[in-house]
């Protein structure tokens, strides 16, 4: 597969491709025009990364209740978020990886809502047989996964990137609150936070909102 083929599959411009994979724009141009040839190992690395990104680049909308699907445990029936998430995990299976708001709950960065319906995860498409489950992707790098209290969830940086990728359908209260807590618990600094290059500009806006979160 050529570099142009990979970029075309993703449906992005040369500039967006360069930014996404942290490769100089001129290098992408030279590769696509044949002026330079990328090393074989670079092609292999990009092919593997792009296959994963294609799997996880899904057009999603918030699911509506379907009486033909199975129901998950209700958040309001449990005292704590962890007990509820463990009950949900029992239904979805031990390999499920919680994402977005549920990942923030696992991290202890968000308490959630009393009437939680949407559950964000990485896992098999069969998980959508349950009401309220949104599968962000079928695969995720193990380097982006943490495990605590018997629950698997995306790490903080991946959670932020996922939130920015899905903010058109996501209630951003949880992530804004979590980023704000991070800022004030790290001596008013965002050091240690890194997001995908394509979301850097949007993160700067989120950071400003997070700084003002507890002061407004």
PyMOL commands that set and color helices and strands:
alter all, ss='L'
color gray80, all
select helices_A, chain A and resi 3-10+14-20+25-33+40-56+75-77+81-92+100-107+125-129+142-144+156-165+173-185+197-213
alter helices_A, ss='H'
color red, helices_A
select strands_A, chain A and resi 97-98+119-122+133-137+145-148+151-154
alter strands_A, ss='S'
color yellow, strands_A
deselect
rebuild
show_as cartoon
